[in-house]
Amino acid sequence: MNTRYAKYLLVLLMALQSAFAISQEKPNLPHNLTETEKGLITEYQFTSTRLSAPPSGPVRAAAEWEEVEYLLVTWNPSYPNILRQIVEAGLHECKVVITTQNEASVSNYLTTNGVDITNVIFLNVPWDSIWIRDYAGNTIYSNEVGDLALTDWIYNRPRPNDDVMPIAHAAQAGIPLYTTNSGTNDLVNTGGNYMSDGMGNAFASKLILNENGPGNPYGVSVKTEAQIDGIMQEYMGINRFVKMTTLPYDDIHHIDMHMKLLDEETILVSKYPPGVADGPQIEANIQYVLDNFQSPFGAPYNIEWIDSPPSTNGNYPDTGGSYNTYSNAVFVNKTIMVPTYRPEVDAPALAKYEEMLPGYTVVGIDVDNPGENLIVSKGAIHCITHTIGVADPLWIVHQPSDEANAGSTIAIEAYIRHKSLIAQAKVFWREEGESDYNELEMVPSNSDYWMADFTIPNISGNIQYYIWAKAMNGKELTRPIVAPAGYWTIQVENLSADAWAQNHISAAYPNPTTGKVFFNMNAIQGPVKVEIHNLFGQKLYEANVESGNGKITLDLNQNWQGTLLVTFEGDFGKIHKKIIKL
């Protein structure tokens, strides 16, 4: 065989291999297991002999609304228009990493459609599916704001290329990767069934208990709930892991299909018509959260409901309709991308996002069209995206003041951290309708807490405000991250002190009660003295609550019966609430 002919055969072979590789880049695996995969799952090797020790010190899992450096997607050619819109919106905010083994084709498609790919990074590694939320790593920081790393779990699908993709992501970003893949730390979990508030609290469905419990099909060690919680704490800094009952019509059982954390104390939840589909179980799950947990600020969670539309034929999931959801959205710095379906049902949902998140760029992306019907594969925008945080986070945590009385002075406090320490912090505020903000210096109050006393003007309108901080190394950031275009709003009222308190200490619930009773202390500032008397005026109970803002729980003595009077006393004076003790 002459040399020229040999070279020709080599080139032909390489071309055939390239064509084969490209053809292999076009599977369209659904979010759920295929029938073929169900047959493979018990034989597939999910665990690894490669030991991945946990981080050596305390870590913090980031929240989605924090700063991100990279947006991650896997380019499935079945959804080019959806992915193009995601990439285009993401490039306004950060670098975008696209996994593809056909860079030339994807690059040409994007540039032909007007997308500047200067900040696109192409990652040439094999992949199995588009559902990157479930198999990519999750951002963690040492010592709250220290070194950046990723934590990855065992993916609950027999899709080997997807499961190891976090290795490539971590190498691309130049950061460590910690994986729960061996020994008794062999934890199976998925990103769609995980939601973190950045403060050590996370939410999931009870799917994670089944996936790691007795009889699991993955061959991982059987774990109690406490052991699962321990792994999440060690690898991710999750100190409170709230798990809710799985839904009867959701095949995936990932919470991101029906709820989303918008901030540390606000949960957006999908709503169905009364008694329809998963609506009753979703409502029961949210009530379980409200009855048993408080936000990191010690107050009840704020619940925002958003209607889930039926499919075009009017069906919901219980009658064969798709799992349409607006909660399956993704934050990318100052942008939030929201799945959309049809203009007539999308408009109210997008308007609600704009109301809830003023200043954010809200981008609707159609996932329910004949050419690229992503939602019938049981996922939407959050499911096909992931992010990696910035290497230099400036972390600002603040519980917004929602209401205040005109002329009163409230404390605006924030927890602010940066590895170079904080040089300065301010509150910027303005009356609603004004264009310019006023500045109010914050001062260190306790360790990493900064505070400012803000006297509410005697006005009939509302106050808009945000917090700004500057680190010693010169980095600056605001919270909300979209400020000054976005802000928090204080509703200003003109009431006497006792009328203010009467309106903002809730009635007792449940009432009547056989045991515990709760009161919501909405926006009540400062210490509060609580007393319980019977109708004869006898004092049965007395306690001092350091800070009224939050939920107060009173555990009533089993011997107390009949009508009881609860007295709350503070800077506002005294007010009384009634309880019926059965």
ABEGO torsion letter per residue (X at the ends): XBAAAAAAAAAAAAAAAAAAAAAAAABBBBABBBAAAAAAAAABBABBABBBBBBABBBBBBBAABBBABBBBBBBAABAAAAAAAAAAAAAABBBBBBBABAAAAAAAAAAAGBBAAABBBBBBBBABABAAAABBBBBBBGGABBBBBBBBBBABBBAAAAAAAAAAAAAAGBBBBBBABEAABBBBBAAABBBAGAGBBBBBAAAAAAABBGBAAGBBBBBAAAAAAAAAAAAGBABBBBBBBBAABAAGBAAAABBBABAABBBBBBBBBGBEAAAAAAAAAAAAAAABBBAAGBBBBBBBBBBBBBAAGBBAAAGBBBBBAABBBBBEABBBBBBABAAAAAAAAAAAAAABBGBBBBBBBABBAABBAAAAGBBAAAABBBBBBABBBBBBBBBBABBBBGBBBBBBBBBBBAAEBABBBBBBBBBGBABBBBBBBBBABEABBBBBBBBBBBABBBBBBBBBBBAAGBBBBOBAAOAABBBBBBBBBBBAAAAAAAABBBBOBOBBABBBBBBBBGBBEBBBBBBBBAAGBBABBBBBABABEBBBBBBBAABBEBBBBBBBBAAEBBBBBBBBX
